[in-house]
Amino acid sequence: MLTLLTLLPGVLLQAPARAGGDALAIRVKRAETVGQGPVEHALILVADGKIVAIGEDLPVERGIPVLDRPEWVATPGLVNAHTRAGGERGGGRAFEPHLLATPEIDPRNDVWEELLELGVTTLGYYPDGSGIPGQAVALRPHGKRVQDMLVAAPAYLKIHLQASASSKKALRDAFQKVDEYEEKVAKEREKWEKEQEKKKKSSKSSTKKEDEKKEEKKDEPKPEEKKGGALAQEEEKKDEKKDEKTSDVFVPPVPDEKVKPFLDLRRKALTALMSIRKAADYLHLLDVVEDEEDVQWNLQFPLGDDGDLYEVAQRIGEKKLLVVTAPEITLQTNSLRERNIPAELVRAGARLALTPRFDTVQGHKDWLPDVGRLIGQGLAREAALAAVTLEAARALGLEKELGSLEKDKRADIVFWSGDPFEPSSVVRAVMLGGEFVVEEKE
Amino acid sequence: MIGRARTLPFLALFALIAGSRITSQQEGGEGGSPPAAQEAEGAETRKDDEKDAKYFAIVGADVYTGTGAILRGATLLARNGKITEIGYDVVVPDGAEELEARGLRVYPGLIALGATSRVSTGVTAVERAGGGREWEQPEPEVEIRWDGLLPVPVPREDPSHVTGEDPPEPFQAEEEGEEKKSEIEDTFDPFNPFLVLALATGITTVQQSSAAVKLKRYEIDGVLLGDRHLASIPWDLGNPSGIKSTRDKFAKAAEYQRALRAWRERNDKDQKEPSKRGVDTTANRVLTGDALAHFRASRREELLGIARFAQEHGFRPVIEGCEEGWTVADELGRAGAYAILTPRHRMPKEERFVRAGGASIENAALLHRSGVQVAVRPDSTTIDMIGTAGRDLLALPVEAGFAVRGGLPDEAALAAMTIVPARVLGIDHRVGSLAPGKDCDAIVTDGDILHYQTFVQYAVVDGKLVYDKEKEIYFAHIRPRPKPPAPEAAAEEPMGEAELEKAGAGEKEEKEEGEEEDESSGEDEKKPDDGDE
């Protein structure tokens, strides 16, 4: 806080200049920054679609318009990381990891506007179907074309895993295919290197002796390290330009489209969202993916009355996994004992992202009050706020761009009439990328 | 005559057990040697092992080993899930998890034959959406029932929907080299409430389809104990051609075995190995001892046929049902049969026959007396959520108790839920009795396991406490756990009257059973079988 305050005058001076005059300052009763806790009497300076500064009672430079709303509470725009709002349910058992959910999105659907009015600024739209139905995309519910709506594509690979031989086999086989592909690449590389050597020898005989000596020196690191090899390759390029142009850089074979997503998982270019239903599924999931150390994955499960996920809450917490679930109080199996599984997960050390209980517009209306109920039953308030903003953004891989009210983050801000978890609170205005897309209502 | 016929299979069995013992010792790196002896060996690698070793001890209980021996107030020590010692001066290492069980009894974990997948995966095949099995076949629409001498086809009412049980497994003609492995390792649900209920009954291992499954809790590793040890063979007098086909298959397999043996003995390189073509793999596996032949039969004629057929080919049949077994008990004993009984099953006698028939409460006792190894399974092997309680899997000890009512010795009734099913499933080298080298699957009860009032207080699987009555929601509120008797040093303190009475009653019981104790001092595997003359 202090650092922010001290830094601010400089920022304020620079900001208008950078923003080219379209900067806006909003003064509110409280800002729930999520990143740095609540800020009372906060001033949020927005320019260029981003948050430039946020702090308590910041002085505003002359010339910057100030929107004074001392009764409003500002939060980051809500993020629902796991939704099919506006889409249809359905889709059978599938293995289509290469498909994106994009074609399903219809910008003309009324649902986007309705969600936006409820303060939802980012959605993780997943492809439906059991098995491995495809890749989810992140979108903002505003825009006339699909391209305008897309924030990130893909956001994550959706994988259903359950305690069954066929389900586990599908995932195991997928990674095995990656192994096979990598083996193939290694073989081809070897073959290519041998060819290069042959060519070099033939070229050596034709070039001068001095050049040979140089080359020999540079060849030395080649078999040991790829980087060294790359250097040598560049050197070779020059020599071979005369003879052949086609094979001067190693081109790995193109992976099958169904293999590529899993290759991306291993290379950390993609994360997976593992959907499970019960505690046993979690153990079976670990049984399959525990050896895949490079693969980053988050967990998703619905919470029903027969959910027994409290059984593994401690283990999930120990792994510090990010869990996407719904704000539901469940009953312990064969009893009337209430379990607040989201709260248990947070206490155990897991990261928590919460979606609405029902994937409808009404569900989104009840979203924060439902989360409020969990808070009433033991969920930490900060964790609850993060669960509908920052952690949900993390599930989409967007935690660096949005999800909290911080400097340089996208200005997706919701202004509430009061505490957002209070059922009587309503959305007063929504700012999306620095623009008010839902106007002030009286 | 009877004696001679019986000793042979026992010798074979004994050899099998001895062999498996050795392997278990090799695997676990652990024999019956006490920890002290290990330290004396002193290899440094050993010491590293020792650091990670997890000890579990059940202290002060009356240990019913399930092999005939009863050790009063003894201690059972397990290391890394395997029993290392049972006795009186057992040194419990520091850091061992100790279970105080004075005044309680320890039994081997019970083994439930034919349990439905509800126990191991939480749902039955019928309940499972989309039907989890690829090989699912339509059930025959008619069933052959007996009306006097004539078989009468009766439309079958589908029992699976009524009872929630798995549909009966069809007899699979096995293709050569193609073995369908149990999928239980990929479907096991260690958190399902039915599993907890099974543990509360004392069941630590279940047979599920072809597999023997250990009811581990909180984990899924190592649940598959054994697979495909039972080969179901059709033998139904209502289907004579089926019997003929079984006979033919075995005859052909036997011929192949003879040819193979002759070829091996000649050891002639020029001669080809006899072809396996056309040889039924199931029959072959039974003849080589890789599998036990499993029949379902009730009637005297069928039982006799099976007994003679088994003797002809020299294998030990497993006969499920066996209601009229008591009428041909000596024949079945001579064949070295195993019988899987439901002692509460009722079946009328065919009045048009002069011969004895129908179900008898003495069935188990008479079969046992003739040397048949008796296993017990309840009427329904699922866990029912509707209907009448006390006949499903949770009534396994009660079912065995009914056999005791008919004259079966207590010891044999315990064996009928432990070591005999273990032998039937081919897992007796791991579970079924409490002996050094075996898995530490034990239950701790507050009384005789065969008594209807007895509760399982603790269940231990692989040396881990997996059930504690006081901590689970099911029976914690019924009758608090009996307090351990006051230690001898503090015995001067006046005891409450109720406690005195209890202690007295306990002693009486012990005296009654003490007679058996004298007979059976060793931890001898074959003990339950040579019980009565």
Interface residues (C-beta under 8 A of the other chain):
Chain A: A163 S164 A165 K168 K169 K278 A279 A280 L283 H284 D287 D308 E311 V312 Q332 T333 N334 S335 R337
Chain B: T121 G122 G132 E183 D186 T187 F188 D189 P190 F191 N192 P193 Y218 E219 I220 I473 Y474
